[in-house]
Structure formats: C-alpha cells, structure tokens
C-alpha cells in the first residue's frame, strides 16, 4: 500500500510529506522533533515541526485512527473545546517494506499544559478546584452535544490559562461516541469513569510526592461529580413561575449567561388554569461572553478572558463623551468597541515584549495587566493608570515568571 495522507487542510500534505514516515515514531531523529512535555498515553506520541506549525503525532491502528479523526472533526463542528485534527497517515512502511502503524496528527494547542507538568511544583488546593471546575464544564458541554467520552480523565485533558481560571480541552476522543442525545445512564457512566480516573491519577501523584498534603485524592474525585451535577441541573432544570412574572424567566436566562451559556432554544408553557408558567431551556450553547466579545471587537478569547475584557470595555466606554445608551445620535457600541481595541487593547498588549510573553495569548496578557493594575492601585490606595501598571509588570513580574510562561503542550 502506498503512503496516504488524509488531511483537513490542503496546505498540510506537502509539509507533512517531509517527515520521516518510513521510521517508527520512537526512532524519529531529533531534528524533526519539538521537546515539549507529554501526558501519559497508551500510544507512542511525538511532537514535530510541520512548516511553522507544531503538531502532535500519535501511532495507533488504522480503524481507531480514522474514527478518532472523524470524531475530533465532529467536535470541532460542534464548537467543543478539543484538539484540532489535521490528518491521518496510512500505508507507512520501513526501508525493508515492513508495515508501520498509521498515525493521527493534531495541531499543537498553544499555551496548553498536561496536568502532570502543572504538578511539577506542588499545586495549591485552590488551583486544583479550578481544574475540577474546568473539567466539569468540558464534560457538561460534551454531554449537552450528545458526546459520550468514555474515558474522561486528567490525562486526556489539556488546560489553558483563562483569566485566573482554566479552560479544559479534550485531547483523546478514541473511546468517544456521538449520539443525538445522551441518556441519564450514559451520562452517569461517563461521570463515574471520571471519578475513578481522577482519583487514581491523584493517588499516583500522591505516591510520587507531587500532591499537596492537604489534598485527598478520593474527595477530589468526588468533587468532579458534585460540580458536574450542579452545573447540569442549572442548565437543564424545569422552572415553574407564577403567571405574569415573566421577569423571572429573564432572570433565569441572565443567570445562565453569567455561567457562560446562551439559551438557544426554550420551551414555555402555561398551565391549564393559567396560574403558572413552565420554562425549560431546551438547548444551551456555551460561550456567551466569547460570542459577545467577538461580535463587538473581533477578538477571539476564552470565556473568562472574554468576560474580563467586556467588563473593561464597558468601563472604558462609560468614560467616552459620545457614549450615551439609548441616544440615537450617540456612537454605536460596535464603533466604541473597535476604538477601544485600537486605542487601548492593542497598544497595551504590544507594550509587552514578545520574548517575555511565553505561552500567554493577547487576551491573557491583558487580563494579567488588569490584575496587576488592581494590585498596585490597592497598595497605593489610589487608581494606578494602565501605563504605569504595564511598566511595573514588565520590569518586576514577567522576568521572574519567564520560565513558567514557556509554550507547553501534551498529547
């Protein structure tokens, strides 16, 4: 069989052909590889250059490789945070003509970290709670989309900074399955697997001395269940309100927005006697603040980053002379938003030298600068301008943190 590359982007096959497909991944020369930390995997995984991109290459049998490739493409179409599938390479042989395993290729998720690299220094319990929050949100989003993961774990997840919190990305869809809708039993099975896997991974860290002494691996395994069920209930529960109290429905929708979700479809029914109204959010989509920020400014950010940037944008808009909500002669919000991007956001981010940014994207840099301005203002008991905060951040904060901000990735 001749070498075949099935790719999502016509630009990639030519670049991928330059890689040494005639060698097993374990034998690839160093000149092709990128020295990035990897998570635990049942397969051989390497990171390599493909032109200007960094890719993850995983060896596995042809059928599961093609299946995972298609599942990752489905998740991408559904807007689920997951690694980006690029290609499947089949028909590999060595110099003697012996068949080699096919490979699945995904794009390196810039700024992401596998959980084990995050535990290289002892992680505080508060940070671990944020990881559980991120993983619970990811699992809920998968289940809302009808995706049964089949192997939810810390090892199969990548984490990115998200304005003081974390965003979780699915990295291994090999055991997954997509359905029109999941039953309660399917969801509970996934959740139970997550509990067992997470507890086991934390017990392993405990045995190696990498776990904070106050962290109970079993309790943290249970925590993912509690956080998942609380979020799932809030997103899907049926509410019954007195007739005429329609603002209760609006309040429920705002609460879902605050959690980062939009109500894309809802069901509202009056009772037979007209005394009550039943409200059911039938379809909820994650990314409420992301979409709002993208619509106003064209900036693409994680959900918590978007929420923080929108808050700063609103505060800045209130200082503008032509800002007057409800006045037809005032500047439109989109006009003011693009002015903020041009005059505030971009100059502020560009003030941070590229060599000091590490793995942080522009939205995370801006969030860090806002946090630093708040800290300096609290210490000075007066407002410290953004320019002063940027100067102090570059001089006193970034040089110390440079090593921890280097780009990392994982399988």
ABEGO torsion letter per residue (X at the ends): XBBBBBBABAAAAAAAAABBAABBAAABBAAABBBBBBBBBABBBBBBBBEABBBBBBBBBAAAAAAAAAAAAAAAAAGBBBBBBABBBBGBBBAAGBBBBBBBBBBBBBGBBBAAAAAABBBBAAAAAAAAAAAAAAAAAAAAAGBBAGBBBAAABBBBBBGGBBBBBBABAAABBBBABBBAAAAAAAAAAAAAAAAAAAAAAAAAGABBAABBAAAAAAAAAAAAAAAAAAAABBBBBBBGBAAAAAAAAAAAAAAGBBBABBBBBBBAAGABBBBBBABBBBGAAAAAAAAAAGBBBBAAAAAAAAAAAAAAAAABAABBBGBAABBBAAAAAAAAAAAAAAAAAAABBAAAAEABBAAAAAAAAAAAAAAAAAAAGBBBBAAAAAAAAAAAAAAAAAAAABBBBBX
